Amino acid sequence: AAPEREDAAPVGRLEAHVAGVWSSVLKVDRVGRRGSFFELGGDSLAAVRVLEAIRNELGATITHRQLLSAPTVEALAIAIERFNVDMEEGAL
């Protein structure tokens, strides 16, 4: 197996929250901001659990496709922020 590379800790509350969800769902102690969801052991069932937790805890609806396109804490947090900005603009 390849040695694990060092991964930066999540930055900001949103990344920390996403990392916490992943840690809980994937049952891993540490989730860095650039670790791949799938390399950390995520599969389609875990993805559904993550998406449900994000919807319930953050009120953000992220699709399975968005998770596949943004498989790191950093990228998924950006996708969630974009979703929230779009919602705010659409409500005006």
BELQUIFEN-V903508 format. One record per residue. RES is the residue in one letter. PSI is psi in radians with two decimals (* if undefined). NEAR is the number of other ideal C-beta (glycine too) atoms within 8 Angstrom. Layout:
# BELQUIFEN-V903508
res=(RES;RES)
psi=(PSI;PSI)
near=(NEAR;NEAR)
This chain:
# BELQUIFEN-V903508
res=(A;A;P;E;R;E;D;A;A;P;V;G;R;L;E;A;H;V;A;G;V;W;S;S;V;L;K;V;D;R;V;G;R;R;G;S;F;F;E;L;G;G;D;S;L;A;A;V;R;V;L;E;A;I;R;N;E;L;G;A;T;I;T;H;R;Q;L;L;S;A;P;T;V;E;A;L;A;I;A;I;E;R;F;N;V;D;M;E;E;G;A;L)
psi=(2.54;2.54;2.53;2.38;2.66;2.42;2.36;2.59;2.68;2.57;2.20;2.91;-0.70;-0.83;-0.72;-0.68;-0.81;-0.78;-0.68;-0.73;-0.83;-0.78;-0.78;-0.85;-0.74;-0.13;0.85;2.58;-0.72;2.29;2.04;3.00;-0.30;0.13;2.44;2.30;-0.76;-0.59;-0.43;-0.01;0.08;2.52;-3.01;-0.64;-0.75;-0.65;-0.74;-0.73;-0.73;-0.81;-0.69;-0.76;-0.72;-0.72;-0.80;-0.71;-0.55;-0.23;0.31;2.29;1.99;2.35;2.84;-0.70;-0.71;-0.68;-0.73;-0.62;-0.33;1.19;0.28;2.77;-0.80;-0.88;-0.67;-0.65;-0.70;-0.74;-0.71;-0.74;-0.72;-0.71;-0.81;-0.68;-0.78;-0.72;-0.79;-0.74;-0.68;-0.45;-0.28;*)
near=(2;3;4;4;4;5;8;8;6;14;7;7;5;10;13;9;10;14;13;9;12;15;12;8;11;12;6;9;3;5;12;12;13;8;11;7;15;8;6;11;9;12;7;6;6;12;13;9;9;14;12;8;11;13;11;6;8;9;4;9;5;12;7;9;6;10;14;8;8;10;11;11;15;11;10;15;13;9;12;14;9;8;11;9;8;8;8;8;7;6;5;4)
